[in-house]
Amino acid sequence: MMTELARRAETEPSTVLEEHSWLGAAIDEDTAAGRFASWGASTVIDEHTGGPVIPRVLFEALHARAGLAAAWPVGNAGLLHVYGYLLSSVPTPYGLKRDRWLDGRLARAFGLPDDEFVPWARASSLLSRVTAAAQDLLARPVRTAEGPSGRMRLALGDPTDTDAVALVYGIDERLITTFPVASGAAVLEEWDADPDRPRWNAAVEG
């Protein structure tokens, strides 16, 4: 289902958003609740592939639906990383961006049910579920550093018997991204080697 939706979203994004309550209506709910304010700015240009993870027409349709101002390729990180990634069909070295929401690996790393981040599995919006889990973890950062846009914070979930560790990255009080990693130690080693560098597609703001 998601493969076909992602393909259609490249040419008729507004139609795709309208067809599914866990897309368009969920974005409307998030907008009304002010949830996008909990997220910072992100670029759609992936740091690994060097290209956009969603096309410009989808980028613009998402921000229009959410009533958010944005200038390609920089937009709201929650909107892009949650709903944009759901509809991305661009492969990366780590797989498709939407896998983090659908395959259960990140949910398990947060200690949540496998389907916690499957968008249609709950009445609440996907963004509300992701925001709640990520904010809770980001409140306990394991690394901080001053960056060009503010204080960068890295949080890692506790090691468990699952197959991943949850990573959350934010700038000041705002979230940027969350995804599963195989090794928290490897992330810390990379961070410590260059702690002042914005990463994970965070956009440097004015």
Secondary structure, 3 states (H helix, E strand, C coil): CHHHHHHHHCCCHHHHHHHCHHHHHHHHHHHHHCHHHHECEEECECCCCCCECCCHHHHHHHHHHHCCCCECCEEEHHHHHHHHHHCCCCCECCECCCHHHHCCHHHHHCCCCCCCCCHHHCCCCHHHHHHHHHHHHHCCCCEEEEECCEEEEEEECCCCCCCCEEEEEEECCEEEEEEEECCHHHHHHHHHHCCCCCCCCECCCC
